[in-house]
Amino acid sequence: MPENNSILDKLDGLEARFEEVSTLITDPDVIGDQARYVKLTREYKDLGDIMDARKRYIACLSTIKEAKDILANESDPDMKEMAREELSENETLQPKLEEEIKILLVPKDPEDAKNVQMEVRAGTGGDEAALFAGDIFNMYKRFCDKKGWTLSVTDVNEGAVGGFKEIDFAVSGDGVYGILKYESGVHRVQRVPSTDTQGRMQTSAATVAVLPEADRFEVNINEGDIKWDTFRSSGAGGQNVNKVESGVRLRYPWKNPNTGEVEEILIECTETRDQPKNKERALSRLRTFIYDREHQKYVDDIANRRKSLVSTGDRSAKIRTYNYPQGRVTDHRIGYTTHDLPGFMNGNIQEMIDALTVAENAEKMKEADL
């Protein structure tokens, strides 16, 4: 099998950049610039993975060449048999390494490593929509538990018969946004509601938004413009959380850089019994909200470049249907269907996310001419 010179050329070009970044992240001036340091350390990790694959690829090509030389020039039958085994093994390995390298060379979304703020909202369907929003939240909670991630509810409005009219929560862990970003959009359910005594099929929906959590240095907030209020908070079902004013509410006048208009952002947080912690978490949500709004143009530009895009960021797009009578879940972006609806609702969603990732990587590789 011939070596892929285009891949080697790309890898050789990145080696110098890897050495440069290796030096930069030890520079005191760079370490003192938090924004630049964080960006470079992420680049260093990504380049390190590529350099490791490059080392294994070059070793594979070298072994293939040596084995062919032995077969052409060696007379010893034992040596030739060993060479044939080495050649077969490494010629099988070569295309696998090339595919691994192509995926590593796909331009990464700089947001993928971030934590997220998520919102689940009941859509059309009344009480049944609220129940479904609760099912969707529980699905994500179980998935996060399986991944070893931390999920913290930041705001909740319960439905009249259960579930949620809306629920906001934060998820932190390794590469959270890169995995959960595909969940943004409208999730539709077809089933007989538990509240319907006549057994009629109903279609309801819930909307999911996944927002990358903004770092402090990525959003400029004038904290002097924030108006704070405090209030007594209560837990689920009216359960008393605190007899002191631990809940916080902030109002912030934000100027939209795309329109020039000023709008007031209102955020409440009752997550903990500790008012300072609630203030910090409210600030984190404010940063994330502003970052999301200011970067919508970036998301739109990506969507416009990829007409068959998997993750458009369009939260009004119907992305998935959960059909209970047929026991299936279908993702409409890639036509992927699983017939294990109970397992899916129990948090086994990684296989579908993997399929979405493969589809998006294929689009990116086509763009990058890999």
URPE-V156662 format. One record per pair of residues at least 12 apart in sequence whose C-alpha atoms are under 6 Angstrom apart, sorted by sequence separation. I is the first residue (numbers start at 0). J is the second residue. If there is no record, write none. Layout:
I_J ; I_J
//
This chain:
154_166 ; 189_201 ; 231_243 ; 251_263 ; 318_330 ; 319_331 ; 326_338 ; 154_167 ; 189_202 ; 231_244 ; 251_264 ; 268_281 ; 318_331 ; 327_340 ; 153_167 ; 188_202 ; 230_244 ; 231_245 ; 232_246 ; 250_264 ; 326_340 ; 153_168 ; 188_203 ; 229_244 ; 231_246 ; 250_265 ; 66_82 ; 152_168 ; 187_203 ; 188_204 ; 230_246 ; 249_265 ; 151_168 ; 187_204 ; 229_246 ; 249_266 ; 151_169 ; 186_204 ; 229_247 ; 248_266 ; 150_169 ; 186_205 ; 228_247 ; 248_267 ; 66_86 ; 150_170 ; 185_205 ; 228_248 ; 247_267 ; 149_170 ; 185_206 ; 227_248 ; 247_268 ; 149_171 ; 184_206 ; 227_249 ; 246_268 ; 63_86 ; 148_171 ; 184_207 ; 226_249 ; 246_269 ; 148_172 ; 183_207 ; 226_250 ; 183_208 ; 225_250 ; 183_209 ; 225_251 ; 245_272 ; 245_273 ; 17_46 ; 129_158 ; 133_162 ; 180_209 ; 245_274 ; 59_89 ; 133_163 ; 130_161 ; 132_163 ; 130_162 ; 129_162 ; 129_163 ; 129_164 ; 121_164 ; 120_164 ; 120_165 ; 119_165 ; 119_166 ; 118_166 ; 118_167 ; 117_167 ; 309_359 ; 117_168 ; 116_168 ; 116_169 ; 115_169 ; 115_170 ; 114_170 ; 114_171 ; 114_175 ; 115_176 ; 112_174 ; 114_176 ; 111_174 ; 113_176 ; 111_176 ; 111_177 ; 132_205 ; 213_286 ; 213_287 ; 128_203 ; 212_287 ; 128_204 ; 124_203 ; 123_203 ; 123_204 ; 122_204 ; 122_205 ; 121_205 ; 120_205 ; 120_206 ; 119_206 ; 119_207 ; 118_207 ; 118_208 ; 117_208 ; 117_209 ; 116_210 ; 115_210 ; 115_211 ; 115_212 ; 113_211 ; 114_212 ; 153_268 ; 153_270 ; 181_310 ; 184_314 ; 183_314 ; 184_315 ; 185_316 ; 184_316 ; 185_317 ; 188_320 ; 184_317 ; 185_318 ; 186_319 ; 187_320 ; 188_321 ; 189_322 ; 190_323 ; 184_318 ; 142_346 ; 141_346 ; 138_344 ; 138_345 ; 138_346 ; 105_364
//
